[in-house]
Amino acid sequence: MANLKFSPIEHPDRMISYWKRQWKVVTAVVFYGVIFNGFMSIGPILQGHLIDTIVSQGTLPTILLQAGLFVGVILFIQIMRFFKRYYVRLFANRTSAVMRMMLYNNIMNQDILELSKEHTGDLMTKAVSDVDICVEGMRKVTTEIFDTGVLMLAYLISLLAYDWKITIASCAFVPVAMWLAERLKRIIVKYSKIARAQSSHVADLTYDNIEHTVLLRVNGLEGKNRQTYFKELDDLESKSVKANILENSMQPIYNVIALIGIVVVLYYGGENIIAGVWTVGMFSTFLTIFIALATKASKAAKLFNSTQKAMVSWHRIKKYLTEYRQKNTEDRGSNGDGSLIVEDLSFHYPEEEELVIQHITFIAGKGDLVGITGPIACGKSTLGVALCGLYPYLGSIKLDGVELKKYSEVEISHRVSYLGHQPQLLSDTIYHNITLGEDGDIAAVLQDVCFDEDLKTMQDGIHTKVGSSGMRLSGGQQARIALARALYRHSPLMILDDPFSAVDMKTEETIIENLRSHYSNCIIILISHRLSVFPKTDSTIVIHSDRKAEYGTHNSMLSSSKLYATNYNLQMGGKDHEA
């Protein structure tokens, strides 16, 4: 975090903080901006002198001197312009990077429940599109303070020096263009909000359609879904046009209004030439500066509209731009016995009041394999989630003698591995999917999940890219890579939710034997509908539909639990295959 570009920022929800943070860059912008825009009016003045010299039939050396001075000043001005634009772009790029970093940090530190409420498409639209629009608005403001504000002031001072009466009369329409832009503020903000919301909705639909492409095709819904998607795209186009049309189409109108004063310049300027007050060069200078001033005024009016549009995006991302939070990376260590003691555990998701699991109590030690089963929606997976410490819980979960809620997130990540019932693969290599950025040997863990033979058929071996942008894998292969990831760290507690649903019985049995042999220092919680491996468990928990639970060994549960005995015998064909 020492790098300036990615260092955190104080008060990231205040726009002024981004200018303060890069005060050196902003100082450079001010320096070059003032010089560039301050000298801009000198160009037309030197041009007028050159014209007068030519008209008065000055000597060739004099003309060449005037021309050289004019070209030199223009070149100097453009060099100043280059540096000013360079530092403005540097400010914008760094601000964009910092905003994205702060937004990313906020998302990564969000409570699991709050994060689950977010829509992927909406988050992506805010993290990419809204940040870009907001930063572009900040860049334009930074640029136009000088390219419009300072420059218009320099132009106005130059015009007043030539003739203050003509200047006031001709510039009377400039404020009218700016007033009109200000009056359109509410309308532009209204339509911009509608367009940004529709953009987020379309992004959500896009992610959803990509994720469910196979489902849509298999069920013949692709055509119908495409029509719905195109309808939403048309709606987005319509709303975007409404949002942009006032901002962009009004530019010529602002320009025409600001340039009405050219009639005054032509009329009274012509009179000054006839009266001998002005030379042709002076008239040319005044006219050139006025046109530049009027043009800048129309752009300033458009800038108001662009800024208003940017503010819509700013308010959309503002709540995500919170103080940078550094996770506690300290691990206090432990000298406990590696036990898991669960007492009277009850749990409900924060957005619900009804308990999903109730009064669960059990004990497990190093090397224990605990099987959890029960009917659909009885709370098996919820028990696995509760044991991860991701959500608040009632009762007690002590891991290695310490209450789970007292561990930091980093400490939990060092002690608990979790495999959900849906394997999630990153768009990366098999190696990085398992190690998650660490360096280590994965040969043993691949063998433990029976993936070593599959690997032989892959040309790039462990460096084969998988996930959404990689090699297409079978359900069983995905499940085993995800299982290998959960096993890689040899965490004291490993929670495996339905890890064998996509593998055959023989592979399942081999993996269980490997778990028994190679992970004797770990507690393994196995959540599954398939009971074929339950004879190999040290203890079994059966959760009923009424949330009540029964405990015991496999053999004792066959005798005492009608639900367990019935399900086991049905799956085994009436035979008790004991280990």
Helices and strands as residue ranges (DSSP letters): G 4-6, H 16-21, H 23-40, H 42-55, H 60-108, H 112-117, H 120-124, I 125-130, H 131-144, I 145-150, H 151-162, H 164-170, G 171-173, H 174-183, H 185-211, H 213-218, H 222-259, H 262-274, H 280-317, G 318-320, E 340-347, E 357-364, E 369-373, H 380-387, E 394-399, E 402-403, G 404-406, H 409-415, E 416-419, H 430-435, H 443-448, H 452-456, G 461-463, H 475-488, E 493-497, H 505-518, E 523-527, G 534-536, E 539-543, E 549-552, H 554-560, H 562-571
